[in-house]
């Protein structure tokens, strides 16, 4: 059942090259907008104004709040964004203040991986699961931690960065994201996915290796957080049929047999999770 119009929220997913937003009524996205951004400009207001334009196309008097997911560290309390990936001009932006002044509604920010995790809790695979970790595997690796039904409230929005933990000759992100295929095979995950579907032996071997590394990352998460569920999303997760077996086998040698038995590993099926996840931050902050 949809929420009353008085509860409509706008979710905004900011990437390094685009901004996408949706007007959410209950669990439904009733209108969406999308725009490329000028991430090369030295003036930070160029991208800010592009975000404002996208939101303006969705905004009306029924909107009660805005949630934004951003690929960077943020100060949740003050609404400050720091050093956004692929937007060099954004070194320290008081984005909440700017947008609240523009639209006169509360604006909440969080890291995009945190938005993914809470979006799954509110709208997707994580419904009814109060303790889990959401992992995004795409061009990089990000994670969000849900504890007792809320995002883990940390000091600097930096917890859950499992991809930055040292691993083998680098960090987990080097082996558990699209970087693995580019670095080791000079191909994209999408290229290998298409080749794996045709039975290409090199592609199949690459995904098998990838799954083993991802399983090792999940074991590190289990040691750190001991969740009852892992939810995986991101562009590389669409290739799950080619790495899920090796990932599962890698997890099996975790020293606690009970933890392995109780752990559920799910892949997201939630449509528009980036936009829904951004909107869900409003509910997390307002306890709606």
C-alpha positions as CSV (number, residue, x, y, z in Angstrom):
1,X,0.0,0.0,0.0
2,X,1.4,3.4,-0.9
3,X,2.0,6.0,1.8
4,X,-0.1,9.2,1.7
5,X,1.2,11.9,-0.6
6,X,2.4,13.7,2.5
7,X,5.1,11.0,2.8
8,X,6.6,11.3,-0.7
9,X,10.4,11.3,-0.7
10,X,13.0,12.0,-3.4
11,X,15.9,9.7,-3.7
12,X,19.0,10.8,-5.5
13,X,21.9,8.6,-6.7
14,X,25.0,10.6,-7.5
15,X,27.7,8.8,-9.5
16,X,30.9,10.0,-11.0
17,X,29.3,10.7,-14.4
18,X,25.6,11.0,-13.8
19,X,22.8,11.8,-11.4
20,X,19.6,9.8,-11.2
21,X,16.6,10.7,-9.0
22,X,13.2,9.3,-8.3
23,X,10.0,10.4,-6.6
24,X,9.0,7.7,-4.2
25,X,5.5,7.2,-3.0
26,X,5.5,4.3,-0.5
27,X,7.5,1.6,-2.2
28,X,6.8,2.9,-5.8
29,X,8.9,5.1,-7.9
30,X,6.3,7.2,-9.6
31,X,8.6,9.4,-11.6
32,X,12.3,9.4,-12.5
33,X,14.9,11.8,-13.9
34,X,18.4,11.3,-15.1
35,X,21.2,13.6,-16.3
36,X,24.9,13.4,-17.1
37,X,27.0,15.7,-15.0
38,X,30.0,17.9,-15.9
39,X,32.5,16.3,-13.6
40,X,35.4,18.0,-15.3
41,X,34.4,21.5,-14.3
42,X,36.6,23.2,-11.7
43,X,33.6,25.0,-10.3
44,X,31.8,22.7,-7.7
45,X,28.5,24.6,-8.3
46,X,28.3,23.3,-11.8
47,X,27.5,19.8,-10.6
48,X,25.4,21.1,-7.7
49,X,23.2,23.0,-10.1
50,X,22.8,20.0,-12.2
51,X,21.6,18.0,-9.2
52,X,19.2,20.9,-8.3
53,X,17.8,20.8,-11.8
54,X,17.1,17.1,-11.7
55,X,15.5,17.3,-8.2
56,X,13.4,20.3,-9.4
57,X,11.8,18.3,-12.1
58,X,10.4,15.9,-9.5
59,X,9.8,18.3,-6.6
60,X,6.4,19.6,-5.5
61,X,4.6,20.5,-2.3
62,X,3.9,16.8,-1.5
63,X,7.7,16.0,-1.0
64,X,8.7,15.9,2.6
65,X,12.4,15.0,2.3
66,X,15.3,14.1,0.1
67,X,17.9,11.4,0.6
68,X,21.1,11.3,-1.4
69,X,23.7,8.5,-1.9
70,X,27.2,9.6,-2.8
71,X,30.4,7.6,-3.6
72,X,32.5,9.2,-0.9
73,X,32.9,9.8,2.8
74,X,30.3,12.1,4.3
75,X,29.6,13.8,7.6
76,X,26.1,12.6,8.2
77,X,25.3,15.1,11.0
78,X,26.5,18.2,9.2
79,X,25.6,17.0,5.7
80,X,29.1,17.6,4.3
81,X,30.6,15.6,1.4
82,X,34.3,15.0,1.1
83,X,36.4,14.2,-2.0
84,X,33.8,12.5,-4.3
85,X,35.2,10.0,-6.7
86,X,35.4,11.3,-10.2
87,X,34.3,14.8,-9.2
88,X,37.6,16.5,-8.4
89,X,36.1,19.9,-7.6
90,X,34.1,18.4,-4.7
91,X,36.6,18.5,-1.9
92,X,34.3,19.7,0.9
93,X,30.7,20.5,0.0
94,X,28.0,21.4,2.5
95,X,25.4,19.7,0.3
96,X,22.6,19.4,2.8
97,X,22.7,23.1,3.6
98,X,22.7,24.0,0.0
99,X,19.8,21.8,-1.0
100,X,17.7,22.5,2.2
101,X,18.0,26.2,1.4
102,X,16.9,25.5,-2.2
103,X,13.9,23.2,-1.4
104,X,13.1,23.9,2.2
105,X,12.8,20.2,3.2
106,X,15.2,18.0,5.2
107,X,18.1,16.6,3.2
108,X,20.1,13.6,4.4
109,X,23.3,12.2,2.9
110,X,25.2,8.9,3.1
111,X,27.7,6.8,1.3
112,X,26.2,5.0,-1.6
113,X,27.1,1.5,-0.2
114,X,25.3,2.4,3.0
115,X,22.3,3.5,1.0
116,X,22.3,0.1,-0.8
117,X,22.3,-1.8,2.5
118,X,19.5,0.2,4.1
119,X,17.6,0.3,0.8
120,X,17.6,-3.5,0.9
121,X,16.5,-3.4,4.5
122,X,13.6,-1.1,3.7
123,X,12.6,-2.3,0.2
124,X,14.3,-5.5,-0.8
125,X,16.0,-8.7,0.2
126,X,16.8,-7.4,3.7
127,X,13.2,-7.0,4.9
128,X,12.8,-8.7,8.2
129,X,16.6,-9.0,8.6
130,X,17.9,-6.7,11.4
131,X,21.6,-7.7,11.1
132,X,23.2,-8.0,7.7
133,X,25.9,-6.6,5.5
134,X,25.2,-5.3,2.0
135,X,28.1,-5.5,-0.5
136,X,28.3,-3.7,-3.8
137,X,30.7,-5.1,-6.4
138,X,31.1,-2.9,-9.5
139,X,33.9,-0.7,-10.5
140,X,34.9,-0.8,-6.8
141,X,33.8,-2.7,-3.7
142,X,31.6,-1.0,-1.0
143,X,29.7,-2.3,2.0
144,X,27.1,-1.1,4.4
145,X,26.4,-2.6,7.8
146,X,22.9,-2.9,9.3
147,X,22.7,-3.5,13.1
148,X,19.4,-3.8,14.9
149,X,17.6,-2.5,11.9
150,X,19.7,0.7,11.5
151,X,22.8,1.6,9.7
152,X,25.9,1.3,11.9
153,X,26.5,4.8,13.2
154,X,30.2,5.4,13.1
155,X,32.5,8.4,13.6
156,X,33.4,9.2,10.0
157,X,31.1,7.1,7.8
158,X,34.1,4.9,7.2
159,X,33.0,1.5,8.7
160,X,32.2,-1.3,6.3
161,X,35.1,-0.4,4.0
162,X,36.1,-4.1,3.7
163,X,37.3,-3.5,0.2
164,X,40.2,-1.4,1.6
165,X,41.5,-4.2,3.9
166,X,44.9,-5.5,2.8
167,X,44.7,-8.7,0.8
168,X,47.4,-10.6,-1.1
169,X,49.3,-8.1,-3.2
170,X,46.8,-5.3,-2.7
171,X,43.4,-4.8,-1.1
172,X,40.2,-6.8,-1.3
173,X,38.7,-4.3,-3.8
174,X,41.5,-5.3,-6.3
175,X,40.2,-8.8,-6.3
176,X,36.5,-8.5,-5.6
177,X,35.3,-5.9,-8.1
178,X,35.7,-5.1,-11.8
179,X,39.3,-4.1,-11.1
180,X,40.2,-7.8,-10.9
181,X,39.3,-8.5,-14.5
182,X,40.9,-5.3,-15.8
183,X,44.1,-5.7,-13.9
184,X,44.7,-9.4,-14.5
185,X,43.1,-9.9,-17.9
186,X,42.8,-6.4,-19.4
187,X,39.1,-6.9,-19.9
188,X,35.9,-5.6,-18.3
189,X,33.6,-7.8,-16.2
190,X,30.9,-7.2,-18.8
191,X,33.2,-8.5,-21.6
192,X,34.0,-11.6,-19.6
193,X,30.4,-12.1,-18.7
194,X,29.4,-12.2,-22.4
195,X,32.3,-14.6,-23.1
196,X,31.5,-16.9,-20.2
197,X,27.9,-17.2,-21.5
198,X,29.5,-18.7,-24.7
199,X,31.6,-21.1,-22.6
200,X,35.0,-19.3,-23.0
201,X,37.4,-21.1,-20.8
202,X,39.5,-18.1,-19.8
203,X,36.4,-16.1,-18.8
204,X,35.1,-19.1,-16.8
205,X,38.4,-19.5,-15.0
206,X,38.5,-15.8,-14.2
207,X,35.1,-15.9,-12.6
208,X,36.0,-19.0,-10.6
209,X,39.0,-17.1,-9.3
210,X,36.9,-14.0,-8.6
211,X,34.4,-16.1,-6.6
212,X,37.2,-17.5,-4.4
213,X,38.4,-14.1,-3.6
214,X,34.9,-12.8,-2.9
215,X,34.4,-15.8,-0.5
216,X,37.5,-14.8,1.3
217,X,36.2,-11.2,1.7
218,X,33.0,-12.6,3.1
219,X,34.9,-14.6,5.6
220,X,36.6,-11.4,6.8
221,X,33.2,-9.8,7.1
222,X,32.1,-12.8,9.2
223,X,35.0,-12.4,11.5
224,X,34.3,-8.7,11.9
225,X,30.5,-8.5,12.1
226,X,29.1,-12.0,12.2
227,X,25.9,-11.1,10.2
228,X,23.0,-13.5,9.6
229,X,22.9,-12.4,5.9
230,X,25.1,-11.0,3.2
231,X,23.3,-9.2,0.3
232,X,25.3,-8.6,-2.8
233,X,24.6,-6.0,-5.5
234,X,26.5,-4.0,-8.1
235,X,27.2,-4.6,-11.8
236,X,29.5,-7.6,-11.4
237,X,26.8,-9.4,-9.3
238,X,24.9,-9.9,-12.5
239,X,27.5,-12.5,-13.4
240,X,26.8,-14.5,-10.3
241,X,26.0,-17.7,-12.2
242,X,29.7,-18.0,-13.0
243,X,31.2,-17.3,-9.6
244,X,28.6,-18.3,-7.0
245,X,29.8,-21.9,-6.7
246,X,33.5,-21.0,-6.1
247,X,32.4,-18.2,-3.7
248,X,30.3,-20.7,-1.7
249,X,33.1,-23.2,-1.6
250,X,35.5,-20.6,-0.4
251,X,33.2,-19.7,2.5
252,X,32.9,-23.3,3.6
253,X,36.3,-23.4,5.4
254,X,35.3,-20.7,7.8
255,X,36.3,-22.0,11.3
256,X,32.8,-21.7,12.8
257,X,30.6,-24.3,11.2
258,X,27.5,-22.9,12.9
259,X,28.2,-19.4,11.4
260,X,28.5,-20.9,7.9
261,X,25.3,-22.9,8.3
262,X,23.3,-19.9,9.5
263,X,24.7,-17.4,7.0
264,X,22.4,-16.6,4.1
265,X,24.1,-15.1,1.0
266,X,21.6,-13.3,-1.3
267,X,21.9,-11.4,-4.5
268,X,19.7,-8.4,-4.9
269,X,16.6,-8.5,-7.1
270,X,15.5,-5.1,-6.1
271,X,14.8,-2.8,-9.1
272,X,16.1,0.8,-8.9
273,X,17.9,0.0,-5.6
274,X,20.3,2.9,-5.9
275,X,17.4,5.5,-6.0
276,X,15.4,3.6,-3.4
277,X,18.4,3.2,-1.2
278,X,19.1,6.9,-1.3
279,X,15.5,7.6,-0.4
280,X,15.6,5.1,2.5
281,X,18.2,7.3,4.3
282,X,15.3,9.7,5.1
283,X,13.5,6.9,6.9
284,X,16.6,5.8,8.8
285,X,17.3,9.3,10.0
286,X,13.6,10.1,10.8
287,X,12.8,6.6,12.1
288,X,9.8,6.7,9.8
